[in-house]
Amino acid sequence: MKLDRNFFGIPKEGFGFSNNPRVVFVAPSFQAAVVAVSCPATQLDIRLIYK
């Protein structure tokens, strides 16, 4: 999936990553966003960022 971006490459829509890592100029690493899934359910809150 691709984000709609403006002329400067900044997303025009909200975005978020699991574990809510700090996002500066590039997407966080996989290790920063990885989530351990447990049974029977895993609850995850993702903060959406609008720049």
C-alpha positions in Angstrom: 0.0 0.0 0.0 1.3 3.5 -0.8 0.6 6.8 0.9 -0.6 9.8 -1.0 2.3 12.3 -0.6 2.7 16.0 -1.3 5.4 17.7 -3.4 7.9 17.4 -0.5 7.2 13.7 0.1 5.2 14.3 3.3 2.1 12.0 3.6 -1.2 13.7 3.0 -3.0 11.2 5.2 -2.6 9.8 8.7 -0.2 6.9 9.3 0.9 4.8 12.2 3.1 1.8 13.2 2.7 -0.8 15.9 4.5 0.1 19.2 4.2 3.8 18.2 7.9 4.3 17.5 9.2 7.8 16.9 9.0 8.7 13.2 11.3 11.5 12.0 12.1 11.3 8.2 11.9 7.6 7.4 9.8 4.7 8.5 11.0 2.9 11.7 12.9 -0.3 11.5 11.0 -3.6 11.7 12.5 -4.2 15.2 11.1 -0.9 16.4 7.6 -1.9 15.3 7.5 -5.7 16.0 4.7 -7.0 18.2 4.6 -10.3 20.1 1.2 -11.9 19.5 -0.4 -14.0 22.2 -3.4 -16.3 22.2 -6.4 -16.0 22.4 -6.2 -12.3 21.6 -3.7 -9.4 21.4 -4.8 -5.8 21.9 -2.8 -3.1 20.1 -3.2 0.6 20.1 -1.7 2.6 17.2 -1.4 6.4 17.4 -2.0 7.9 14.0 0.3 10.7 12.9 -0.9 13.6 10.7 2.0 15.9 9.6 
